[in-house]
Amino acid sequence: MAEAVVSVTVQKLGELLLEEPLFLFGIGDQVKQLQDELKRLKCFLKDADEKQHKSERVRNWVAGIREASYDAEDILEAFFLKAESRKQKGITRVLRRLACILNEAVSLHSVGSEIREITSRLSKITTSMLNYGIKEAIGREGLSLSDSQRQQRQSFPYVVEYNLVGIEQSLEKLVNDLVSGSEKLRVTSICGMGGLGKTTLAKQIFHHHKVRRHFDRFAWVYVSQDCRRRHVWQEIFLNLSYKDENQRILNLRDEQLGEELHRFLKRNKCLIVLDDIWGKDAWDCLKHVFPHETGSEIILSTRNKEVALHADPRGALHEPQLLNYEESWELLEKISLSGRGNIEPILITKLEAIGKQMVVKCGGLPLAITVLGGLLATKSTWNEWQRVHENIKSYVSNGGSSSGSKSMMVADVLCLSYEYLPPHLKQCFLYFAHYPENYEVHVGSLVSYWIAEGMVMPVKHTEAGTTVEDIGQDYLEELVRRSMVMVGRRDIVTSEVMTCRMHDLMREVCLNKSEQESFVQVIDSRDPDEAEGFPSLSTNTSRRIVVQLHGGAEEHRIKRLSQVNYINPRFRSLVYIMKKQGHSWALLGKVSFKKMKLLRVLDLEGAQIEGGKLPDDVGDLIHLRNLSLRLTNVKELTSSIGNLKLMITLDLFVKGKLLIPNVIWKLQRLRHLCMPSDVDPKTKLDLSTLRNLQQLWDFPVGQCDPRDLLAMTSLRRLSINLSSQDTNFEAVSSLSTVLKRLRGLTINVPCEPLLPPVDVTQLVSAFTNLSELELFLRLEKLPENQTFSPDVGALRLWQCGLVDDPFQVLERLPNLKILQLFEGSFVGNKLCCSKNGFPHLHSLTLSQLQNLEEWTVEDGAMMRLVSIELKCCKKLNSVPEGTRFLKNLQEVEIGNMTKAFKDKLISGGEDFYKVQHVPSVVFEYCDL
């Protein structure tokens, strides 16, 4: 990871030398010398990162470089912030800036001294490479961690697994596809995380009797991370040829080898398995020998979905799934208990009970279950099994060996994915160590942390309009494609990942690597030992701290800990994470930020601060890019917040009312601003300078001038709170002429019974590029379908008071994928989905429609519907008859409906036939 930190610092130093030479007057040479020293050391860091697990000297050497890089970035950033604050405008701007800097000789001298000190530290680190044998330790011949792992991981086709569970259907489908015959080369890819059984499945296909009859020749080659073209080509040819050809093949030059192999594959019907291929470049260097016109086929296994799609976008792609609980237990039972006739039946029953508890910890990962089963197969007493149960994480990850063994354990297999990550993704991966087990991570927040800490850097030659947030999303998608992060929920309209999580065993790898790199210090509020250890954070070498709040009895601990001066002044982020929203509160008491001046991220979500006010010294956090006060009790924002010129993300969605001083306009780098839902009436804000805003939530028209929005030409998401029905919709509509990039719009007008409904036709028609629209206001009527943007993919309605059936308009929207009608949006009693209506609808929600009595779905309507959510529509007697025509329906969620409604739909009920084809029908609070 040190390589990534140094790369960022070198890039930033280069940008400063290129773009701001005037600021560097007097210290430019020292900055250049520092950059050169870091560049030299960077050459060794890739190998050093990989070898540091074997040598404490190397580990300390790498840590020294990492810390020096952080310090250099902090010093220069602080200097430039001070210098930039004295910028002058006008014709003499440059001369004044120069004079200003020259007049601050003391400040320059101080910065120069600090840079010289860091450069001296780095020079000593370079010298130590020779004096202490570090260079030899880095470059010494012998296997690195990933080298030895690759050797242990190597697959051989003759080693076949016999304990197989959960692959029968996949095996038959893949075999049938493979032998169906084709005159063109096809690539069948098996893709997924390490330990999922990709190689096992490939072997079953390789040895299947149908496959053996269909193909003439067979080759199995283990590729791995170290893909050498000549070696792979030779192995394929040697596998396919007769033994008396071996020596001739080995003596062929590269071009001869490629040419002869190409001809051989074209003439013969061959099956080639390329096991464990890691990158697109590996496929690109191998593919030239594979002819397009041939009866030969290729099976490819990889952890990276991008490789599979790159090799053959039209080829078969199979992604094995984690085993469910029943399959997991079946596999564990086969390995650990089959053939144990010497054990008493009563003991078998006890072992089964404890085994069923242990298998849950494997998370459905076949390799983990196999490792656990192999271990339990050697143990015959309840006490031995119980001992494994008590230390399950260690046994599953490391096979029970704290010192590590030569056999390939689960952690080793998963570590390979980390070792192969490019430097910038290693940092992003380690950020997941912030989150508790089984935590659903909000991707927007995660990416904002990455950006605030400089982990996401703008890339040259990107498409016009690409933002740093887009690049951060690409980073996350790459971790998903590499099977290191699991998708929780995707946005149906944009396909972006909204939430994600990490498999428990991959998370263990993340935590171990994070500890090795001193990446983040985790404080678990449930652990009294952690609580007592809080003061030690002042000497902790980590640059980040996260407090995980789990709710309940820990509140008094957090309050007491807030009174300890525990923070290391070099911390870059302080994050509070609530395991359960609304249940965990950090009672911070009085807080001070005097010793946290290098913070880039300060997320206090859910914290309860004494007096309800942030201290003025929060304004001293000049490096701060991300500040979240979400769900805190803060009632008044300090004016010193205007000092935070680098702020990118500011979340002010507090509990209750918030008084905001008119200083937000100073934060001109802001890209994401979330205002409170209840702004103190005394607040008056000027936001006209926020030209870089990408997202603005809960814009309060009563406290801001709507014309300020005209300057925010980069806005992609806008949520606007109008103070009354008298608001001029024409003024809001006029924004469409400048907000060309706006994709999401929410209009919220408090419902006042005496005010008439409004006509939003002009407003809806003005924004022609919207993909998401949310209206929280009383409508005169729903505009005609042609009035809406043709790109609208998501529509949410609240309190609209519509009398006429809205489906008659909305079912004709060509790209609508999500429709949600919430409380009061429709007050009529009948809804009808017509034939061919809602052609692309994916998800439908009907909630708290108190008058709805009849809902019909004609055959041919909503043919792509996947999920229905029906809640609190008490007058509705049953789901529509046409539900049985919805062949793609996967989930129906029924909540707060009558018991009679539920009884009709459960197995044996009179309406069960309508939903019997749906895999998941869930009832909540329907028994009253």
Secondary structure, DSSP 8 states (H G I E B T S, - for coil): -HHHHHHHHHHHHHHHHHH-TTTTTTTHHHHHHHHHHHHHHHHHHHHHHHHGGG-HHHHHHHHHHHHHHHHHHHHHHHHHHHHHTT---STTHHHHHHHHHHTTHHHHHHHHHHHHHHHHHHHHHHHHHHHTTHHHHHH-SS--HHHHHHHHH---TT-------S-HHHHHHHHHHHTT--SB-EEEEEE-STTSSHHHHHHHHHH-HHHHHH-SEEEEEEEESS--HHHHHHHHHHHHS-GGGHHHHHH--HHHHHHHHHHHHHHS-EEEEEEEE--HHHHHHHGGGS-SBSS-EEEEEES-HHHHHHH-TTS-EE------HHHHHHHHHHHHTTT-TTS-HHHHHHHHHHHHHHHHTTTT-HHHHHHHHHHHTT--SHHHHHHHHHTHHHHHHHTT-TT--SS--HHHHHHHHHHTS-HHHHHHHHGGGGS-TT--EEHHHHHHHHHHTT-S---TT--TT--HHHHHHHHHHHHHHTTSSEEEEE-TTT--EEEEE--HHHHHHHHHHHHHTT--EEEETT-HHHHHTGGGGGG---SEEEEEE-SSTTHHHHHHHTTS----TT--EEEEEESSTTT--EEEES---TT-TT-SEEE-TTEEEGGGB--GGGGG-TT--EEE-TT----B--GGGGG-TT--EEE---SS-BB--TTGGG-TT--EEE--SSB-TT--B--TT-TT-SEEEEEETTTB-GGGGGG-TT-SEEEEE-SSTTS-HHHHHGGGGT-TT--EEEEE----TTS--B--HHHHHH-TT-SEEEEES-BSS---GGGS-TT--EEEEES--B-S-THHHHTT-TT--EEEE-TTSB-SSEEEE-TT-STT--EEEEE--TT--EEEE-TTSSTT--EEEEES-TT--S--GGGGG-TT--EEEEES--HHHHHHHSTTSTTHHHHTT-SEEEEES---
